């Protein structure tokens, strides 16, 4: 576990990554870690859990807390639980990284801005700068946002293109406390493989199903067994209504087969061993608006 560095002082601390849904928080975390930890898709509101990602260098350990996108629409028990997670994380960290999308700052961003803490440094990451048609519009955009909060620093980045990520890490390091590393050099998350397996399956559901269905389902790992490097995993996809079940399964089971195949391949890559994966679909009506069901499923 690193304690000293060639640069002298070692820094270590927790960093909350916050922002409205679909600004690229999970993509940013994955690029920093160099491993696909947090699930991503083109659909908004993919992340539902607090997820720890650990990045260790010679002179610092960055303990990132990836949070769900702050929910402002369709507030049910699930969304309330996710917003509670965001608020709780903000009260516990050393630094906050507020992520916005370049050229876009609306009401949903304003609502996140309102819950940012005044007691810890808040850095602004302006993501997706590579998507700006007019690069000259970046400076006026920064000048528009800058007066809204006392940001410690503002850094334009592109998580997808890996632009300015080193500069972002350098800025974050300046605001971390001086202390030894909390985690080992080879650790990259505090979550176990059972949790990661469920998230991988859920990502495939988001990527391969229609626009609405993924928001009405979740994934529960019912059995996780390891025999040497072989993992046997039984996963249940929980849907809200009977008519959603055949959509997940697909004609002749083809959709579920593809979901299973792609999830298994990602698991084998992440876990470094063979995976035997079985997925089936269960109906649990109204689960997303049932406080007890949401809590039992780990939200």
Secondary structure, DSSP 4 states (H G I P E B T S, - for coil): ----BTTB--EEEEEEEE-BTTSSHHHHHHHHHTS--S---SSS----S-EEEEEE-SSEEEEEEE-PPBP-SS--HHHHHHHHHHHHHHTT-SEEEEEEETTB--HHHHHHHHT--SSSEEEEEEE-GGG-S-TTHHHHHHHHHHTTS--SEEEE-BTTTTBSHHHHHHHHHHTS-B---SS-TT--BSS-HHHHHHHHHHHHHHHHS-TTGGGGEEEEEEEEEEETTEEEEEEEEEESSHHHHHHHH-GGGHHHHHHHHHHHHHHHHHHTS-EEEEEEEEE-TTGGG-HHHHHHTT-
